Amino acid sequence: MKYSVLFGLFAAAALAVATLPGCTPEGMGGDEPQEAELRVVTIGTLFEGAATKAEIGNDLKFSWTPGDEIAVYAGDQYYTSLPYHSANQFSVALSGTRTNYAVYPAVCADNDGATAANLKVTLPDSYDLAGKDDFYSPLPMIAVNREGADLAFKHLGGLLRLTVENVPDDATTIKVDLGHRITGSFDVLYPDVEGGSLIQTDNATTGTYVSFTNFTRDADSKVVLNIPIPVGTYSGVTVTALDANGEISSVSELFAHEWSCARKRGKQFDAEIATFSLAVTLQVADWADGGTTTIDYQDAAHARSFSFHDETHPTYPSSGVTINMSAWNVTFNSLTGVFYLSFSIDSPNGASWSVQMEDPSGYFLLYAMDGDTPVAPRGTVVANQTITLQLRPNPSNIPSSRSEAYSMVLHTFVEVGDNAYNVDSETQLFNVYDKLAEFIIPANQ
């Protein structure tokens, strides 16, 4: 939820706040400047493309959030601005000539690494989300800082937006571990390259997770987390829910395939605590290229996990099959068996979806259910629509005598404009990432 901050006598307030203890980023040290040495400046901000972020909405337009603070270097230290108010401007009381860099968020600034030859930022290991909405996204940025000039901020890393479902009622902390370092001090690479500055993850075994507190659940016990991450390749996402005593309330290892994060790019996961299914945004879009100010997640494909039907399903009961969830396979006990499975593709509305078999000998028949009618397994994405597939052997193609079992797998595709995305990896359970669901007709001799 956005909120407003109203200032009176703005410049005077800036001067008063800047002379109080704690006006510089925490841990920077140095003596507080004398009040007489301070001057108040109001600095405009410019951004890659046409705008930037502190908040990324569902429409993925960027805006500063009331309360945001930047750190501006002057003299021999960083100074923290007053909280952001309006008009893409920040006011800051500082001493000396503006030089080196400005940093957002202010807490990321490092007084000991503030020059082009040695520029560092520090990513926090925890975030207090009290008063923050689902779009609060404190992605680290830097801007070349020159006396009298506006600040043109550039992104240093990317964003992981994680929607966590089924958050336990007793959870007070959510910990997200990416397996590679995402917190602590990072060297800013190429700080003198226009639009090319970045921070990179490494293989350190510490600093691989970040914690969130005072988060807000929606009516469905969902929590949205926006995680600033350095550029690099990540091999997993593990989410742990902790209670007030620090005891593990629930843990889910959500994704084990490698995925890459580039500078000024975003990726979105929808995760379910304790149920171990995952939907992942397959398209990663630039958010500030060519003057645009949006990341179009509406053009990203979101698919939900397969759900296997057993004989007790009220509408589409399977029959003549053995379902092995631990092995993630289904065996047809007779050629008259029929099996149903469901999933959903949540977005984008109007995109085309299809399911195809890797079945070179044509031993199976595959349909989508339109009420009671089996139809071709393709259609148009409709939000919140469950897609139910019917799968059964095709006896006319199956030899009467078979010495070996025959198996096949399904591939699910979503077409968005000119792009097609294979969403197989999103239709698996947490502990069998590397094996697609397998459908088996056993040997009969």
C-alpha angles and dihedrals in degrees: 000000000000120000135190130234118204119205128194122196087008101190092045090051090051092054093048095048095045092057093056122096113270096035092129126064110284117271096018096115125195130119119294110256118247115258091241091059095056126095126186118232130181112213127195120220129221127187146202107282104352104316144011141214145256086140124035113194130201087265084051095230112146129236140160113255121228105257096035115138132199129199116229122194118225132157102345105331148040120266122204118231127228112267113283115269113168151310096053089282134124128198119211134174109221144156126228132012120323110247144144110024148331119222135205126233094032091220089066094062119110119202091200093055107042106121133083089250092052113017119163137171128193122220114208121241093217140034128203106213096189107140093004123123129218092273100055103125115171096192112175117251137171133203131193105251118217129167111264095005132112119248116251103199122209127194119246100192143354143272132251111196109197122188107197116199131197094026105185116249092237095051114116098164132041116199120198118196120191098181093240129072115283102157137056131042120343130185112236106232121213095003090166094053113098108245092348104094115121147156122228134209120234140198096267113140093219129066092034096129141051128204131217127202136180091030121163123235120212123224090280095051092255124147124195116212125188110202123192108218134183121243113275148087119295127197104199152351121231120184121196125186116207130192127224091276093054092252118143110259096177139341132199128186098206113178134014104177120101117255130176132226119204128191113285093007131120136211127190130206129184109205135183117214112230095356093076101215124129141193118197134195105243098193118068110197132197111245102200112027126125095005095300120135101199141083103208103217085162085077092053123100117238117188129179127218125276116262114204117218120221128196092278096063107126097219109020110023117185118225138186094023139107115219117206107187096178091057092036094230142117123213121202109223093195138011089250093060120120127199132193129198132174137205137151138228106210101189160073099025112227096022119129122249132189139173119215132187126230089216111134095175095046096236094148140059118211128195140163116229119242098185103299094341123094110221137172112299097248137085149131123299113254118181115253092005118141115221114209120195127200117210126183140153120271102225094189090067099039119092115234091233120048125170095190135045116253123216139177139182135218127237120203120204135188120196117207111181106306093343127090122198127198109216099186094122090059093059098066138090121251098257099046103050096142099052125069119220107277127211114203137198104191126223114267100211 
